[in-house]
Amino acid sequence: MSPGWAIMNRVLGFQNQWPCGFHPFLFPSTWLTCMTVRAHSGETQGDPPLKMQRWTGPIPSRLQRLLLNACLAPMDGARAAWDQWLACCRFDLEDAASIELAALAVARLGEAAGHSSQAQRCRGWNRRAWFVSELARDAAQRVARRSHELGLETVAVGDLVTALAGVTFAGRVFPVRSLILRVSPGSVENHIDLDSLRLVALEGPAGDAIRTRKLPMAIEVTTTGPSKPAGPPPGAVWLPSPWEGMKGLEPAEQIAWLAARNWCRQPSGRLRWMLEVIAIAESQKADEELGPRVACAAERDGNAASVLAAFRWIGKLPGTAAIAPVLAAMELTPVSFRSQLRRCRMTSRLGPAWVRLNRWRLRWQRTNPST
């Protein structure tokens, strides 16, 4: 190696570790690869910091499938899946979807989950989830009362509907993690009404949790059409007291909404939504028309391809016999080319960027109604 290259390598920290006559600066891709290998092997100044695992949907990873088995399989198989997950995972670095499933698995297994530090932390996350859920219900009741006073037609979708329907997992209803409320465009004259609903929610005990995003809340004007999946479908019924002034989705509409919304690259419902649709289907076993109604809702909103793909995958999990009628109905549903394109877009890297662009377009339209 020439003296000039030796000095440059020593200054940049490489010293004389490269073979004689081989200079990685002549091959940038090789140089970057070597730097990456050295960084991961801890040969740089200090070991690289550990990073949280990152998961992109919609299909669960191998370790997440173990957690789903722990939540759905018979108790012996569930305990074995839980022990295997503990043996294979890096607990402190797992992604948020896995942590949420782990907390639900511990809630189901109870004492069978053991008393390790991991199990105790999962129980702590369960207690926190229920605390946030009570705050969310209080904020939703305030919004419902204010909506009734203003004469607005507000529709609750997502977690709140699942909780109010009494859908249970491990003997308890699902906790409310976020509030998604849609207001009918025909009942809103201006944005003052929407701001009033938001202020009512912030005035209560949930105010700090909403401001810090520990309790995500969205109150928006309803959008319709297959190109705008965030809007609630028309199948909604008025909720009983103390929820006057607010509607909730019917079970079939909720199932179709959950599947279409979360069969994407970055599902907002993480992976709990799979447990929700299974639990809703089990609670509606006596309803022979559940499957056709789910298929009708998915076809109407242009989401048939996404919903079909979601239920085909969920049907592979243990303890999912309740969704067999829904899957059979979806198999008979015609899938349009537009819905196939939308499924491909939402499950590819283009999906998140497309959603952000669409949200920006809707905000621009609301702030510029004359254009």
Backbone hydrogen bonds in HBPLUS format (Angstrom, degrees):
<---DONOR---> <-ACCEPTOR-->    atom                        ^
c    i                          cat <-CA-CA->   ^        H-A-AA   ^      H-
h    n   atom  resd res      DA  || num        DHA   H-A  angle D-A-AA Bond
n    s   type  num  typ     dist DA aas  dist angle  dist       angle   num
A0006-ALA N   A0002-SER O   3.01 MM   4  6.23 157.3  2.06 154.0 161.3     1
A0007-ILE N   A0003-PRO O   2.98 MM   4  6.18 157.6  2.03 149.4 153.9     2
A0008-MET N   A0004-GLY O   3.07 MM   4  6.34 162.1  2.10 148.5 153.4     3
A0009-ASN N   A0005-TRP O   2.90 MM   4  6.04 165.3  1.93 152.5 156.3     4
A0010-ARG N   A0006-ALA O   2.99 MM   4  6.15 153.6  2.06 143.6 151.0     5
A0011-VAL N   A0007-ILE O   2.93 MM   4  6.15 155.6  1.99 150.1 156.6     6
A0012-LEU N   A0008-MET O   3.01 MM   4  6.21 159.5  2.05 150.4 155.6     7
A0014-PHE N   A0009-ASN O   2.66 MM   5  4.79 129.7  1.91 156.9 154.1     8
A0015-GLN N   A0009-ASN O   2.99 MM   6  4.96 148.0  2.09 105.6 103.3     9
A0013-GLY N   A0010-ARG O   3.26 MM   3  5.11 156.7  2.31  96.6 103.2    10
A0022-PHE N   A0019-PRO O   3.02 MM   3  5.50 161.7  2.06 136.3 136.0    11
A0026-LEU N   A0023-HIS O   3.05 MM   3  5.86 161.2  2.08 123.4 128.5    12
A0027-PHE N   A0024-PRO O   2.93 MM   3  5.16 152.0  2.01 106.1 115.1    13
A0031-TRP N   A0027-PHE O   3.04 MM   4  6.28 156.7  2.09 155.7 163.2    14
A0032-LEU N   A0028-PRO O   2.92 MM   4  6.19 161.4  1.95 156.3 159.9    15
A0033-THR N   A0029-SER O   3.02 MM   4  6.22 155.5  2.08 143.7 150.7    16
A0034-CYS N   A0030-THR O   2.94 MM   4  6.17 160.2  1.98 149.8 154.6    17
A0035-MET N   A0031-TRP O   2.93 MM   4  6.18 157.7  1.98 149.1 155.4    18
A0036-THR N   A0032-LEU O   2.92 MM   4  6.13 153.9  1.99 146.4 153.4    19
A0037-VAL N   A0033-THR O   2.96 MM   4  6.23 159.2  2.00 151.1 156.3    20
A0038-ARG N   A0034-CYS O   2.98 MM   4  6.18 162.2  2.02 150.0 154.6    21
A0039-ALA N   A0035-MET O   2.90 MM   4  6.07 153.5  1.97 145.4 153.0    22
A0040-HIS N   A0036-THR O   3.02 MM   4  6.24 160.3  2.06 150.9 155.2    23
A0041-SER N   A0037-VAL O   2.97 MM   4  6.11 137.5  2.16 140.9 153.0    24
A0043-GLU N   A0038-ARG O   3.07 MM   5  5.34 159.7  2.11 160.0 158.0    25
A0042-GLY N   A0039-ALA O   3.33 MM   3  5.41 161.7  2.37 101.3 106.3    26
A0046-GLY N   A0044-THR O   2.86 MM   2  5.75 105.5  2.42 118.4 102.1    27
A0053-GLN N   A0093-LEU O   2.53 MM  40  5.59 169.7  1.54 162.0 163.8    28
A0057-GLY N   A0265-ARG O   2.57 MM 208  4.35 129.8  1.82 139.6 136.6    29
A0065-ARG N   A0061-SER O   2.95 MM   4  6.21 140.1  2.11 145.5 155.8    30
A0066-LEU N   A0062-ARG O   3.31 MM   4  6.70 142.6  2.46 138.9 148.0    31
A0066-LEU N   A0063-LEU O   3.14 MM   3  5.14 124.0  2.47  93.0 107.0    32
A0067-LEU N   A0063-LEU O   3.24 MM   4  6.66 150.4  2.33 142.5 149.8    33
A0068-LEU N   A0064-GLN O   2.93 MM   4  6.25 152.5  2.00 145.1 152.8    34
A0069-ASN N   A0065-ARG O   2.91 MM   4  6.14 152.5  1.99 144.1 151.4    35
A0070-ALA N   A0066-LEU O   2.93 MM   4  6.23 146.5  2.04 141.1 150.9    36
A0071-CYS N   A0067-LEU O   3.01 MM   4  6.31 130.7  2.27 138.2 151.2    37
A0071-CYS N   A0068-LEU O   3.11 MM   3  5.01 131.4  2.36  91.7 105.1    38
A0072-LEU N   A0068-LEU O   2.98 MM   4  6.13 128.7  2.25 141.1 154.8    39
A0072-LEU N   A0069-ASN O   3.23 MM   3  5.07 135.2  2.45  92.5 104.4    40
A0073-ALA N   A0069-ASN O   2.80 MM   4  5.04 159.2  1.84 136.1 143.1    41
A0078-ALA N   A0074-PRO O   2.73 MM   4  5.84 154.6  1.79 157.5 165.1    42
A0079-ARG N   A0075-MET O   2.86 MM   4  6.00 158.9  1.90 150.5 154.3    43
A0080-ALA N   A0076-ASP O   3.12 MM   4  6.36 159.0  2.16 145.6 151.3    44
A0081-ALA N   A0077-GLY O   2.92 MM   4  6.10 154.9  1.98 145.3 152.1    45
A0082-TRP N   A0078-ALA O   2.94 MM   4  6.15 153.5  2.01 146.0 153.2    46
A0083-ASP N   A0079-ARG O   2.98 MM   4  6.22 164.1  2.00 151.7 155.3    47
A0084-GLN N   A0080-ALA O   2.98 MM   4  6.14 155.6  2.04 144.5 151.6    48
A0085-TRP N   A0081-ALA O   2.93 MM   4  6.12 151.7  2.01 143.5 151.2    49
A0086-LEU N   A0082-TRP O   3.01 MM   4  6.29 161.2  2.04 151.9 156.3    50
A0087-ALA N   A0083-ASP O   3.05 MM   4  6.26 149.0  2.15 142.9 151.1    51
A0088-CYS N   A0084-GLN O   3.10 MM   4  6.26 134.8  2.31 141.2 152.3    52
A0088-CYS N   A0085-TRP O   3.17 MM   3  5.21 132.6  2.40  96.8 109.3    53
A0089-CYS N   A0085-TRP O   2.89 MM   4  5.76 151.7  1.97 159.0 163.5    54
A0093-LEU N   A0090-ARG O   2.92 MM   3  5.56 154.6  1.98 122.9 131.2    55
A0094-GLU N   A0091-PHE O   3.47 MM   3  5.57 173.2  2.48 107.6 109.5    56
A0099-ILE N   A0095-ASP O   3.08 MM   4  6.38 159.7  2.12 153.0 159.2    57
A0100-GLU N   A0096-ALA O   3.01 MM   4  6.17 158.3  2.05 148.2 153.4    58
A0101-LEU N   A0097-ALA O   3.10 MM   4  6.32 159.3  2.15 144.7 150.1    59
A0102-ALA N   A0098-SER O   2.84 MM   4  6.05 153.0  1.91 148.9 157.0    60
A0103-ALA N   A0099-ILE O   3.00 MM   4  6.27 153.2  2.07 147.5 153.6    61
A0104-LEU N   A0100-GLU O   3.10 MM   4  6.41 154.2  2.17 145.8 152.6    62
A0105-ALA N   A0101-LEU O   2.82 MM   4  6.06 152.5  1.90 149.2 157.5    63
A0106-VAL N   A0102-ALA O   3.00 MM   4  6.23 156.7  2.05 148.2 153.4    64
A0107-ALA N   A0103-ALA O   3.07 MM   4  6.29 151.5  2.16 139.6 147.6    65
A0108-ARG N   A0104-LEU O   3.01 MM   4  6.29 143.3  2.15 142.6 152.1    66
A0109-LEU N   A0105-ALA O   2.87 MM   4  6.08 164.1  1.89 153.4 157.9    67
A0110-GLY N   A0106-VAL O   2.88 MM   4  5.76 153.0  1.95 146.2 152.3    68
A0112-ALA N   A0109-LEU O   3.17 MM   3  5.22 144.6  2.30 132.2 124.0    69
A0113-ALA N   A0110-GLY O   3.12 MM   3  5.76 160.6  2.16 115.1 120.8    70
A0114-GLY N   A0111-GLU O   3.04 MM   3  5.58 163.5  2.07 115.3 120.6    71
A0120-GLN N   A0116-SER O   3.00 MM   4  6.26 159.8  2.04 152.9 158.7    72
A0121-ARG N   A0117-SER O   2.99 MM   4  6.13 152.3  2.07 141.9 149.1    73
A0122-CYS N   A0118-GLN O   2.99 MM   4  6.27 151.6  2.07 146.4 154.4    74
A0123-ARG N   A0119-ALA O   3.02 MM   4  6.33 150.9  2.10 145.3 152.8    75
A0124-GLY N   A0120-GLN O   3.01 MM   4  6.32 145.8  2.13 140.5 150.0    76
A0125-TRP N   A0121-ARG O   2.94 MM   4  6.32 148.8  2.04 146.2 154.4    77
A0126-ASN N   A0122-CYS O   3.00 MM   4  6.32 146.8  2.11 143.8 153.0    78
A0127-ARG N   A0123-ARG O   3.07 MM   4  6.41 155.4  2.13 145.6 151.2    79
A0128-ARG N   A0124-GLY O   2.99 MM   4  6.31 157.9  2.04 148.3 154.4    80
A0129-ALA N   A0125-TRP O   2.89 MM   4  6.08 156.0  1.94 146.2 152.8    81
A0130-TRP N   A0126-ASN O   3.05 MM   4  6.35 152.3  2.13 149.3 155.8    82
A0131-PHE N   A0127-ARG O   3.07 MM   4  6.33 148.1  2.17 144.7 153.4    83
A0132-VAL N   A0128-ARG O   3.00 MM   4  6.30 164.7  2.02 157.5 160.2    84
A0133-SER N   A0129-ALA O   2.91 MM   4  6.06 147.6  2.02 139.2 149.1    85
A0134-GLU N   A0130-TRP O   3.07 MM   4  6.28 152.8  2.15 143.8 148.5    86
A0135-LEU N   A0131-PHE O   3.25 MM   4  6.59 156.8  2.31 145.7 151.7    87
A0136-ALA N   A0132-VAL O   2.92 MM   4  6.19 153.0  2.00 148.3 156.2    88
A0137-ARG N   A0133-SER O   2.96 MM   4  6.25 156.6  2.02 150.9 156.3    89
A0138-ASP N   A0134-GLU O   3.11 MM   4  6.30 158.5  2.16 146.9 152.2    90
A0139-ALA N   A0135-LEU O   3.01 MM   4  6.27 161.9  2.04 150.3 155.1    91
A0140-ALA N   A0136-ALA O   2.89 MM   4  6.09 156.0  1.95 148.6 155.7    92
A0141-GLN N   A0137-ARG O   2.97 MM   4  6.18 154.0  2.04 146.9 153.1    93
A0142-ARG N   A0138-ASP O   3.12 MM   4  6.40 154.7  2.19 147.1 153.6    94
A0143-VAL N   A0139-ALA O   3.02 MM   4  6.31 157.4  2.07 148.3 154.4    95
A0144-ALA N   A0140-ALA O   2.86 MM   4  6.09 153.9  1.93 147.4 155.0    96
A0145-ARG N   A0141-GLN O   3.01 MM   4  6.24 162.3  2.04 150.0 153.4    97
A0146-ARG N   A0142-ARG O   3.02 MM   4  6.24 164.8  2.04 149.6 154.2    98
A0147-SER N   A0143-VAL O   2.81 MM   4  5.91 154.4  1.87 147.6 155.2    99
A0148-HIS N   A0144-ALA O   2.94 MM   4  6.16 151.2  2.02 145.4 152.8   100
A0149-GLU N   A0145-ARG O   3.00 MM   4  6.32 151.4  2.09 146.0 153.6   101
A0150-LEU N   A0146-ARG O   3.04 MM   4  6.28 150.6  2.13 147.1 154.5   102
A0151-GLY N   A0147-SER O   2.98 MM   4  6.00 117.3  2.39 136.5 151.7   103
A0152-LEU N   A0147-SER O   2.96 MM   5  5.12 155.7  2.02 151.6 152.3   104
A0151-GLY N   A0148-HIS O   3.31 MM   3  5.07 145.6  2.44  92.3 102.0   105
A0184-SER N   A0153-GLU O   2.95 MM  31  5.54 164.8  1.97 157.5 162.1   106
A0247-LYS N   A0154-THR O   2.71 MM  93  6.06 158.2  1.76 155.8 163.6   107
A0155-VAL N   A0182-ARG O   2.69 MM  27  5.13 167.2  1.71 157.6 162.2   108
A0182-ARG N   A0155-VAL O   2.87 MM  27  5.13 170.3  1.88 151.4 154.2   109
A0156-ALA N   A0247-LYS O   2.79 MM  91  6.02 173.4  1.79 153.4 153.0   110
A0157-VAL N   A0180-ILE O   3.13 MM  23  5.74 165.5  2.15 167.3 167.6   111
A0162-THR N   A0158-GLY O   3.29 MM   4  6.61 162.2  2.32 154.2 159.3   112
A0163-ALA N   A0159-ASP O   2.98 MM   4  6.25 158.4  2.03 155.1 161.0   113
A0164-LEU N   A0160-LEU O   2.91 MM   4  6.08 165.3  1.93 150.9 155.0   114
A0165-ALA N   A0161-VAL O   2.94 MM   4  5.99 140.5  2.10 144.7 154.4   115
A0167-VAL N   A0162-THR O   3.38 MM   5  5.86 157.1  2.44 177.2 171.9   116
A0166-GLY N   A0163-ALA O   3.08 MM   3  5.39 158.7  2.12 107.9 114.5   117
A0169-PHE N   A0172-ARG O   2.65 MM   3  5.41 159.7  1.69 151.8 152.3   118
A0172-ARG N   A0169-PHE O   3.19 MM   3  5.41 168.4  2.20 111.2 114.8   119
A0179-LEU N   A0216-PRO O   2.90 MM  37  6.33 161.7  1.93 153.7 159.4   120
A0218-ALA N   A0179-LEU O   2.85 MM  39  6.24 149.0  1.94 153.8 164.2   121
A0181-LEU N   A0218-ALA O   2.86 MM  37  6.12 177.2  1.86 174.2 175.1   122
A0220-GLU N   A0181-LEU O   3.08 MM  39  6.59 155.0  2.15 159.6 163.2   123
A0183-VAL N   A0220-GLU O   2.81 MM  37  6.12 156.5  1.86 151.4 159.1   124
A0222-THR N   A0183-VAL O   2.73 MM  39  5.40 164.4  1.75 145.7 144.5   125
A0187-SER N   A0184-SER O   3.15 MM   3  5.62 153.7  2.22 113.6 120.7   126
A0195-ASP N   A0191-HIS O   2.96 MM   4  6.19 162.4  1.99 151.5 156.4   127
A0196-SER N   A0192-ILE O   2.90 MM   4  6.10 145.0  2.03 142.7 152.5   128
A0197-LEU N   A0193-ASP O   3.09 MM   4  6.45 150.5  2.18 147.0 154.0   129
A0198-ARG N   A0194-LEU O   3.05 MM   4  6.38 158.7  2.10 150.7 156.4   130
A0199-LEU N   A0195-ASP O   2.94 MM   4  6.13 159.3  1.99 148.7 154.1   131
A0200-VAL N   A0196-SER O   3.07 MM   4  6.24 153.9  2.14 145.3 151.7   132
A0201-ALA N   A0197-LEU O   3.22 MM   4  6.51 157.4  2.27 146.1 151.2   133
A0202-LEU N   A0198-ARG O   3.02 MM   4  6.30 152.4  2.10 147.8 155.8   134
A0203-GLU N   A0199-LEU O   2.99 MM   4  6.12 134.4  2.20 144.7 155.6   135
A0207-GLY N   A0204-GLY O   3.11 MM   3  5.62 165.2  2.13 120.3 122.5   136
A0210-ILE N   A0206-ALA O   2.93 MM   4  6.14 151.1  2.01 156.6 165.1   137
A0211-ARG N   A0207-GLY O   2.94 MM   4  6.17 162.0  1.97 154.0 159.1   138
A0212-THR N   A0208-ASP O   3.02 MM   4  6.14 154.8  2.09 147.9 153.9   139
A0214-LYS N   A0209-ALA O   2.91 MM   5  4.96 125.9  2.21 151.9 160.1   140
A0215-LEU N   A0209-ALA O   2.97 MM   6  5.23 146.8  2.08 128.1 122.0   141
A0213-ARG N   A0210-ILE O   3.21 MM   3  5.05 160.3  2.25 101.0 106.3   142
A0228-LYS N   A0225-GLY O   3.09 MM   3  5.53 162.6  2.12 114.8 120.3   143
A0236-ALA N   A0234-PRO O   2.85 MM   2  5.81 119.8  2.22 118.4 101.4   144
A0250-GLU N   A0235-GLY O   3.38 MM  15  6.26 158.8  2.43 145.2 143.8   145
A0237-VAL N   A0248-GLY O   2.94 MM  11  5.59 158.7  1.98 158.3 157.0   146
A0248-GLY N   A0237-VAL O   2.86 MM  11  5.59 155.6  1.92 156.0 160.5   147
A0239-LEU N   A0246-MET O   3.02 MM   7  6.05 168.1  2.03 161.1 158.2   148
A0243-TRP N   A0240-PRO O   2.80 MM   3  5.59 154.0  1.87 126.4 134.2   149
A0246-MET N   A0243-TRP O   3.19 MM   3  5.86 134.2  2.41 146.1 145.6   150
A0254-GLN N   A0250-GLU O   2.83 MM   4  6.04 155.9  1.89 159.9 168.1   151
A0255-ILE N   A0251-PRO O   2.96 MM   4  6.17 157.2  2.01 151.0 156.2   152
A0256-ALA N   A0252-ALA O   3.08 MM   4  6.33 168.8  2.09 150.7 153.4   153
A0257-TRP N   A0253-GLU O   2.87 MM   4  5.99 154.5  1.93 145.1 153.0   154
A0258-LEU N   A0254-GLN O   2.90 MM   4  6.02 164.3  1.93 149.9 153.7   155
A0259-ALA N   A0255-ILE O   3.05 MM   4  6.22 168.6  2.06 153.4 156.4   156
A0260-ALA N   A0256-ALA O   3.02 MM   4  6.07 166.5  2.04 147.2 151.5   157
A0261-ARG N   A0257-TRP O   2.97 MM   4  5.93 157.7  2.02 147.5 153.9   158
A0262-ASN N   A0258-LEU O   3.10 MM   4  6.04 150.2  2.19 144.5 151.1   159
A0263-TRP N   A0259-ALA O   3.07 MM   4  5.88 130.4  2.33 145.2 152.3   160
A0265-ARG N   A0346-MET O   2.85 MM  81  6.18 143.9  1.98 163.2 151.9   161
A0270-ARG N   A0267-PRO O   3.21 MM   3  5.16 159.1  2.26 106.1 107.6   162
A0274-MET N   A0271-LEU O   3.24 MM   3  5.87 149.4  2.34 113.1 119.3   163
A0275-LEU N   A0272-ARG O   2.98 MM   3  5.33 119.6  2.36 106.6 120.7   164
A0276-GLU N   A0272-ARG O   3.04 MM   4  6.39 148.3  2.15 147.1 157.0   165
A0277-VAL N   A0273-TRP O   2.98 MM   4  6.25 164.9  2.00 155.8 156.3   166
A0278-ILE N   A0274-MET O   3.24 MM   4  6.38 157.5  2.29 143.6 149.8   167
A0279-ALA N   A0275-LEU O   2.96 MM   4  6.11 159.1  2.01 144.7 150.7   168
A0280-ILE N   A0276-GLU O   2.81 MM   4  6.06 159.1  1.86 156.9 162.9   169
A0281-ALA N   A0277-VAL O   3.00 MM   4  6.08 161.0  2.03 141.4 146.7   170
A0282-GLU N   A0278-ILE O   2.95 MM   4  6.20 152.1  2.03 145.9 153.8   171
A0283-SER N   A0279-ALA O   2.99 MM   4  6.22 148.6  2.09 143.2 151.4   172
A0284-GLN N   A0281-ALA O   3.16 MM   3  5.10 145.1  2.29  96.4 106.8   173
A0287-ASP N   A0284-GLN O   2.99 MM   3  5.39 154.6  2.06 113.1 121.2   174
A0290-LEU N   A0287-ASP O   3.37 MM   3  5.59 166.0  2.39 109.7 111.0   175
A0293-ARG N   A0289-GLU O   3.05 MM   4  6.13 155.1  2.12 148.6 155.8   176
A0294-VAL N   A0290-LEU O   2.94 MM   4  6.20 154.7  2.01 154.4 161.4   177
A0295-ALA N   A0291-GLY O   2.98 MM   4  6.23 165.3  2.00 157.4 161.5   178
A0296-CYS N   A0292-PRO O   2.85 MM   4  6.01 152.1  1.93 142.6 150.7   179
A0297-ALA N   A0293-ARG O   2.95 MM   4  6.14 159.1  1.99 146.0 151.0   180
A0298-ALA N   A0294-VAL O   2.95 MM   4  6.18 162.1  1.98 153.1 158.0   181
A0299-GLU N   A0295-ALA O   2.93 MM   4  6.09 159.9  1.97 148.5 154.0   182
A0300-ARG N   A0296-CYS O   2.90 MM   4  5.99 156.3  1.96 146.2 153.2   183
A0301-ASP N   A0297-ALA O   3.13 MM   4  6.27 155.3  2.19 147.0 151.9   184
A0303-ASN N   A0298-ALA O   2.80 MM   5  4.89 152.3  1.87 159.2 156.6   185
A0302-GLY N   A0299-GLU O   3.26 MM   3  5.12 158.6  2.31  99.3 105.5   186
A0307-VAL N   A0303-ASN O   2.99 MM   4  6.16 172.8  1.99 166.3 168.4   187
A0308-LEU N   A0304-ALA O   2.92 MM   4  5.93 160.0  1.96 147.6 153.6   188
A0309-ALA N   A0305-ALA O   3.03 MM   4  6.16 162.9  2.06 145.6 150.4   189
A0310-ALA N   A0306-SER O   2.93 MM   4  6.12 155.0  1.99 147.3 154.6   190
A0311-PHE N   A0307-VAL O   3.03 MM   4  6.25 165.1  2.05 152.2 154.9   191
A0312-ARG N   A0308-LEU O   2.95 MM   4  6.09 149.1  2.05 148.0 156.9   192
A0313-TRP N   A0309-ALA O   3.22 MM   4  6.41 151.8  2.31 141.8 147.9   193
A0314-ILE N   A0310-ALA O   2.95 MM   4  6.23 165.7  1.97 151.2 155.7   194
A0315-GLY N   A0311-PHE O   2.94 MM   4  5.83 149.8  2.03 138.6 145.7   195
A0316-LYS N   A0313-TRP O   3.05 MM   3  5.60 162.3  2.08 115.2 120.8   196
A0317-LEU N   A0314-ILE O   2.99 MM   3  5.58 164.4  2.01 121.1 126.1   197
A0323-ILE N   A0320-THR O   3.24 MM   3  5.85 152.2  2.32 113.6 119.9   198
A0324-ALA N   A0321-ALA O   3.17 MM   3  5.40 163.6  2.20 109.1 114.1   199
A0327-LEU N   A0323-ILE O   2.92 MM   4  6.20 161.5  1.95 160.2 165.6   200
A0328-ALA N   A0324-ALA O   2.88 MM   4  6.08 158.0  1.93 152.2 158.5   201
A0329-ALA N   A0325-PRO O   3.01 MM   4  6.19 154.6  2.08 143.0 149.2   202
A0330-MET N   A0326-VAL O   2.94 MM   4  6.20 152.2  2.02 146.5 154.6   203
A0331-GLU N   A0327-LEU O   2.92 MM   4  6.14 147.1  2.03 147.5 155.9   204
A0332-LEU N   A0329-ALA O   3.24 MM   3  5.35 135.6  2.45  97.1 108.4   205
A0333-THR N   A0330-MET O   3.10 MM   3  5.00 156.7  2.16 101.3 108.5   206
A0340-GLN N   A0336-SER O   3.16 MM   4  6.48 150.9  2.25 144.2 152.3   207
A0341-LEU N   A0337-PHE O   3.03 MM   4  6.27 154.5  2.09 145.0 151.3   208
A0342-ARG N   A0338-ARG O   2.97 MM   4  6.22 154.4  2.04 144.7 152.0   209
A0343-ARG N   A0339-SER O   2.94 MM   4  6.16 154.5  2.01 144.4 150.8   210
A0344-CYS N   A0340-GLN O   3.03 MM   4  6.28 161.2  2.06 148.1 152.9   211
A0345-ARG N   A0341-LEU O   2.93 MM   4  6.14 154.3  1.99 147.1 154.5   212
A0346-MET N   A0342-ARG O   2.95 MM   4  6.14 161.3  1.99 152.5 156.5   213
A0347-THR N   A0343-ARG O   3.08 MM   4  6.18 139.6  2.25 145.2 154.8   214
A0348-SER N   A0345-ARG O   3.38 MM   3  5.32 161.4  2.41 100.2 105.5   215
A0351-GLY N   A0348-SER O   3.18 MM   3  5.69 153.2  2.25 111.5 118.2   216
A0354-TRP N   A0350-LEU O   2.92 MM   4  6.01 154.9  1.98 156.1 164.3   217
A0355-VAL N   A0351-GLY O   2.94 MM   4  6.20 157.0  2.00 158.9 165.5   218
A0356-ARG N   A0352-PRO O   3.03 MM   4  6.27 164.1  2.05 150.8 154.5   219
A0357-LEU N   A0353-ALA O   2.98 MM   4  6.15 157.5  2.03 146.6 152.9   220
A0358-ASN N   A0354-TRP O   2.91 MM   4  6.11 154.9  1.98 147.3 154.2   221
A0359-ARG N   A0355-VAL O   2.90 MM   4  6.17 157.4  1.96 151.6 157.6   222
A0360-TRP N   A0356-ARG O   2.96 MM   4  6.18 157.2  2.01 147.3 153.4   223
A0361-ARG N   A0357-LEU O   2.96 MM   4  6.21 152.6  2.04 144.0 151.6   224
A0362-LEU N   A0358-ASN O   2.96 MM   4  6.26 155.4  2.02 148.8 154.9   225
A0363-ARG N   A0359-ARG O   2.96 MM   4  6.22 162.1  1.99 151.5 156.2   226
A0364-TRP N   A0360-TRP O   2.96 MM   4  6.15 156.4  2.02 146.7 153.4   227
A0365-GLN N   A0361-ARG O   2.96 MM   4  6.20 150.9  2.05 145.2 153.0   228
A0366-ARG N   A0362-LEU O   2.97 MM   4  6.25 151.1  2.05 147.5 155.3   229
A0367-THR N   A0363-ARG O   3.03 MM   4  6.26 149.5  2.12 146.7 154.6   230
A0368-ASN N   A0364-TRP O   2.95 MM   4  5.98 123.3  2.28 136.7 151.0   231
A0371-THR N   A0368-ASN O   3.29 MM   3  5.89 157.7  2.34 116.4 121.9   232
